[in-house]
């Protein structure tokens, strides 16, 4: 899709990632969640570029125009993709902004490759260990929310078919169920729903996007899951901004606030009223303003 951005492919971590890039200055990498793709950051691409940042929105592995290999949908590999992208873009470090799964990838990158992450902003994305803890300690809240959303994704074949059926109508229903009511009722939502549905119909996307959830659940009982939990428990030393829509039915405030336990540096939590799970799309102006303030404070913090 055309706009005030440049499209290109970047080789990173053994695959080709599609990115949309806008502006010049310190690098900011935007990583989307499920079931979105790079275009969900259209407002921040422009807003952050106008604020003096080189802003890059990526299609994560398995999404959009990025490669869709048969494996690699674990947080080990996905964080390697993002780290490889930062280096391939010619930067020593970047500010990482992630929503949903993109936020979980950002948390993992900050823990495993701290030198690559200048700062981390996460939207609707608790620390992986905070999310796991909340699922078990709050079974009627966070546990039930995750089960309602992701439990059906664990069976083979049928979830892929259901996501693609009727022009990916289920994708629109999922977004509606997670978003705030005011955004769903807005004229903009029809375009967002249509583009998100079309993106899910790209061959391979339905399967690849579900593999994220399958690894997350199945790894809990496997040695690689225990190794991952140990590795990602390293304290994040970069400053962290955590944003959550107050009406988010998927991610609890308790899980987001609890993420501070795994942050050694600055941790700031900001709730956004009137928003559900997609604050970057539901309240783009407020979200962009928060990000600009956070990124500029990061520059001031690191200045001599």
N, C-alpha and C positions, 0 to 999 in steps of 0.2 A: 504494500500500500504506500502510495506516494505521500509526501509531506515535507516539512522542513528538516528532514533527516536523510542520512546516507545509508544505503543497505550494502552489506558485504558479507562474505564468508570468511571465517577465521579458523585456522587449524589449531586445535588445542587438545592436549591429552589424548591424541590418537584419533580424534574425530573432527568433523567440520561443524562449526557452530555458526548459525546465522545471527547477525546483529544489526540493529539500527542505531546509528550514531549521530549525535547532534552537539555542536558547540566545541569550544576549546577551553583548556585549563586543566586543573586537577581532575583525575579520572574518577568517575562514579559509575558503578556497574549495577544495573537494575535486573533482578531475577524474579520472574513471575511465579505464580502458584497454579494449582489445578482449579478449573479446567481452562486456564487462560493461555495467552501467548504474548510475545513482545509488545503487541499493540495496546495492551492494557495500561502501559506506561506512557501513552502518547502525551498526556498532559505534563507529566514530570520530565519527559525528554526535552520538551520545549522550555518549561519553566526553569529547570536547573541549568540548561544551556544559557538562557538569558541571564542567569545569576552568575555566570562565569565559570561553569564547569563543563568538562568534556564528558558527556553523558552517553552511556552505551546500554541499550536494552537488548538482552539476549533471549533467543529461543532456547530453553534448556534441552538437554539431550532427550530425543524422542518427540519433541514438539515442533510445530511450524515447519520452517525450512532447514532446521538443523538435522544432522544425521540421526538415524534410528537403528542403531545396532541391536543385536539380539540380547545383549546383557549390559550391565553397568548401571543399573538403576538403584544402586545402594548409595548411601550418603558418603561413603569413602570415595567412590568414583566420581559422584556428582560434584563434590567439593574439589576434586582434582580437575574437573572440567573448568570450574570457575577460576581456580588458581592458574591453570594453564592459559585461560583467556586473558587474565590480567597481564601475564608475562608476554603473551603473543601480541598484545596491544602496545607493547613497548614500555610498560610502566613497572616500577619496582613495587608499587603498592596501590591500593584503590580504596575508596569509600564504597562499601557494599550495602545495597538496599535490597531487601528481599521480602516478598509476600508469600504467606503459606509455605508451600514446599520450597520456594526460593529463599524464604527466611530460614528454614531448617538447614538448607545448604550453606547459607551465610554463617549461621552459628557454628556449623561443623568446620568450615574453612577458617574461621577466626580461632578455633581451638587447635586445629591440626597444623595450620600454616599461619601463625600469628603475624609474621613479618609482611605478609601480603595484604593485611587488612588494616587500613588506617583508622577506619571507624566502621561501625555496623549499625544500620537502622533496620528494624524488623517490623512488619505489619501483620498482625494476626498470626504470629509465629512464636510460640514459646521456645525456650531452649529444649532440645530433644529430650534431655533427662527430666526437665520440669514437666514436659507433656506426659512422659511415661509415668512419672510419679503421680501426677494429677489423675490420670486414668485409674490408677489403683486406689488412691486415697479418697477419691471423689467419684465413686462408681455411678451414682445417680445423676451427677452433673457432667463433668468432663468425660467420664467413662461412657456414659450413655450417648453423649453427643458423637464421640468417635465411632462407637458401635453402629449407630444409626447411619452414619455417613459412609463408613468404609468396610463394614463387615461383609456386605454383599459383594465387594470387589475381590474377595479371596478365592472364589470358585473360578474354574477355567471357562473361557469362551463366552459364556452367557453375558457377563458384564460388558464385554466389548460389543457384542451385538446390541445390547440395550442402549449403549451410548450412541451408536450409529443409527438406530432405528428411527424412522420417520424424520429424516433430516436432522438427526441429533437433537430431537425434541427433549430428551431427558437432560441434556446439558443445560438447556434453558431453565428447566424445572429446578435443577440443582442450584443454579445461580440465584433464582428467585427465592428459594428456601433459605439461603444463607445471607441475602442482602437485606438492607433496611427497606421498609415499606415505601418511604418517600422516593427513593431512587428507582425502585421497581415501577412506580406510577409515573415517572418522568418520561418525556418524549425521547430522551437519549437512550433509554433502556432498550428499546426495540432494535436500534442499530447495534448496540453492544451484544445483545442476545444473538442477532443474526450472524455477526462476525465470529463470535465465539463458537457457535454451532458449526459454521463452515470450517473453522480451524480444526475441530474435532473430526471432521470427515476426511481430512488429509490421510491417505493410506498410512497405516502404522501408528498413528497418534493415539487412538483409543487403547490399543494394547500397551504401548510404551508408557503412557501416563498411568495406567493401572499397575504396572510393574513397580512403581514407586511404593504404592500402598502394600503390595504383596511382600516386598522385601521388609518393610517396616514391621509388619505383623509377624512374619515367619522367622525373622532373624532373632526375635525375642527368646526363642527356645534353642538357638544354635550358637556354637562357639563364636562365630563372627559377630553376632549381636552382642555378646558379652565383651569381646575385644573392643567393639565400637564404643560401648558404654564407658569402658575404662579410658579409652583414648580421648573421648569428647568431654570427659569430666575435668580436663585441664582448665583452669580459670581463664576466661577471656579478658585480656588486658586492654584491648581497644575500648574506647568509649562506646556505649550502646544506647540507642534510642528505641524504645518499644512503644508502638502505637497499636491500639485496639479499638475497634468500634464498640461502643457501649452495648449495642444490640446484636453483637456477634453471637449466633447460636452454636457455633462450632468450637470456639476457643474461649475458655473461661478466664475471667479476670484473675482468679487464683493462680492459674498456670502461668500467666504472663508476669504477674508480680513475683511469683516464685522463681522466675528465671534469674533474678538478681543474685541468687545463691551461687551461680556459676560465673559471675562477673567480678573480676578483681579491681577493675577501674570504675569509671563513672557509669551509672545506670539510671536512665530517666524513663519513667513510664508516663504516657499521655493517653487518656481515654478520649475518644471523639464521640460526642453525643449525636444521635440521629443516624449513625452508621452501623452497618452490619459487618460482614467479613471482608468487604472490599473497599476500605477507606480511600485508597488511591484513585478509585473510580467514582465512588459515591460522594466524596468530598475532596475533589482534586485540588481546589484552591487551598484549603486548610492543610491538606497533606503536604503539598509542595512547599508552603510557607514553613511548616515544621521542619522539613528536610533542609531547606535553605538555611534556616537559623542554626540547625544542628551542624551542618557541614561548615558553615562560616565560623562557628564557635570552635570547631575542630582545628581550622586553620589558625585561629588566634591562639589556641592552646599550644600549638606546635611552633609558633613563631618565636624568634630569639627574644 
